[in-house]
Amino acid sequence: MTNTIRTLIKQESLPDSYADTVKKTILPLAQHLYSLKQARKEPIIIGIHGAQGTGKSTLTLFLRELLTNHYRIPTASFSLDDLYLTRAEREQRASEIHPLFITRGVPGTHDLALGQNVIDQLKAAHQDTETAIPAFDKSRDDRYPKAQWPVFTGGADIILLEGWCVGAAPAGSEEELMEPVNELERSEDLEGLWRRNVNSCLKGEYGRFFSQFDSLIMLRAPSMECVLAWRTLQEQKLRDRSWVAPKEGVFYEGTENELRIMSHEEIARFIMHYERITRASLQEMPARADCVINVGEDHSFGEPLIRQRQ
């Protein structure tokens, strides 16, 4: 197990001190998920919620590898982000419903039927069955061609689904919806059409999709301000990974414009699309999540606070 942890830390360019996080937070959580699976014959589905930059992708990776390789439980994972509608599909929604639907992220910009199909295939798969897992290229703001999707072989006893709005609840009242939370809502959704449509999605198909979770894990960010700072850092990492400034002897994939890398101002506007649901989830989800992990401003994880379902 130690070698697996070291390998993952190196692979993800994490500090050596992340081994302490694995010991304090991730291993107890993996043990909890192992116990959940042992108590049930059918595959289990685990939702992992966390605002942008909380570290949910890294947490999911470690859980998947530890459960698969050391608890001997076949575990598959994918992100709600990988279910984003294609850019062409979002352009159509922007034209037919509201211009803000061009921006990926909020409920109404995912292909949940695709996600359900993946879950159903993973649950029903046999030993040699291959299930293609959707993948979205954020640097180009479009889905990868299916030929480039990763493939999971066999059946999965645990399915991990992570995403920023995983498990989110709809707003409680029309009055709450109609009060803008930021300048984007105030100036670009004056009549509330976009946010009412987003909320309707949460009440309907998203609520039904999330209801199949056997457990909901929440990574709780300390504040919305931290989320903005972390998302800015994510974009910088995306820039570093996807694009290298042209110079002699260096290959580069495309211009920053072609790769849709966002400026600081664009990131701030982008986050406004997420703000309403993020703030609401930070307020109400800790009381109902099956496990809450507090995330510090320095990205440190607290011990998992696990609630046993009745």
Secondary structure, 3 states (H helix, E strand, C coil): CHHHHHHHHHHCCCCCCHHHHHHHHHHHHHHHHHHHHHCCCCCEEEEEEECCCCCHHHHHHHHHHHHHHCCCCCEEEEEHHHHECCHHHHHHHHHHCCHHHHCCCCCCCECHHHHHHHHHHHHHCCCCCEEECCCEECCCCEECCHHHCCEEECCCCEEEEEECCCCCCCCCCHHHHHCCCCHHHHHHCCCCHHHHHHHHHHHHHHHHHHCCCCEEEEEECCCHHHHHHHHHHHHHHHHHHHCCCCCCCCCCCCCCCCCCCCCHHHHHHHHHHHHHHHHHHHHHHHHCCCEEEEECCCCCECCCEECCCC
